[in-house]
C-alpha cells in the first residue's frame, strides 16, 4: 500500500467540492498524469492545502471495474473542460473528511506526489478510521457539442448584422489560435489579465457588435475599485453615469479560475442599477451571472458558460447550467 498527496487546485481554481462530491481526484499535465497512473486499489491519499494542512483522506477504490483512467481516452467530457483546463488523469477515492483541516508537517508543493513521512501516513490513517466516507454522486453526463453555425444563427436571430457575420467567425478563429498558443506554448502565470483582455476579450466583444464608444476599460467606481470592462447601452458622452451600464466583465489571467466573488455582486447592484449581467472570462472561457429577480445582487451560481475552444450546449461541469447559446445571449449587445 502506497500513500499519496494530491492538491485540489489554487485560488480561483479549487476543485475540492468536486473531489468529494464525485469521490474522485484528478490532475492535468503529462508528469502529473503519469504519477496518477501509478496509484493502485487500496492506496491511501491525502487531500492537501498548501504544505501544512490536510482537508481529507481516502482510499483508492474500484468502480465499474477500474480505479483510475484517462478522460481523454474514455470521453469524460467534464474533466476535459474544467473551465477551460484539461484535467484527464483521475482515480476513484472514498474520501473521509474531518470537521476542520488537520495541520501536519512535511507536505510538498507538488500537485501529486508519494508520501514517505510517517507522521503524514499516520494522520491519513487516523482520518480514515475516525470519520465516515462521503456520499458519492453520479458524475456529470456528457453534453452536446455546439458548432459555429449554430452560434452564428443564434446571434443573427438576436439582431447581429449579416454583414458582420464573417468578421465574427474570423475573430473567433483568431481567438482560438492565440488561446491555443497561450495554453500549449506559454507559462500560464505569465499571461496576465491585461493580455487576455486586450488580445482576446475586447476583439470578441467588438465582433459581437459592441462599439468602442460603448466600452470603458478599468472604469472607476468612486472611492472603490475599477471595473475591468463596463459595457454601456449607448455611446458614452460627457456627463454619463453608471445608470447606462448594462453589463460588467471581469477579466482573469490565464492561470486563474472563473469563480466569481459573490460579495462583489452587492457592490455592482448598488452602483449599477441597470446592469443585468456580470461576466468573468480568461479570454476564451466565459461565465455569466445574471441579476437576481429581486435586483439586489447577482446570482452566486453561474447562469451560462461558453468555452470558445470546446463549445457545448450545456455547462460540462454541471449540465443543469446553460451553455454557449445562452451565454452569447447574455453578452450580445442586441440583448440589452
ABEGO torsion letter per residue (X at the ends): XBBBBBBAEBBGBBAAAAAAAAGBBBBBEAAAAAAAAABBBGBBBBBBBEAABBABBBBBBBBGGBABBBAAAAGBAAAABBGGBBBABBBBBBBBBBABBBBBBGBBABABBBBABAAAAAAAAAAAAABBBBBBBBBBBBBBBBBAAAAAAAAAAAGBBAAAAAAAAAAAAAAAAAAAAAAAABBAAABBAAAAAAAAAAAAAAAAGBBAAABBBGBBBBGBBBBABBBBABBBBBGBBAAABABBBBBBBAABBABBBAAAAAAAAAABAABABBBBBAGABBBBBBBBAAGABBBABBABBBBAABBBABBAABAABBBAAAAAAAABAAAX
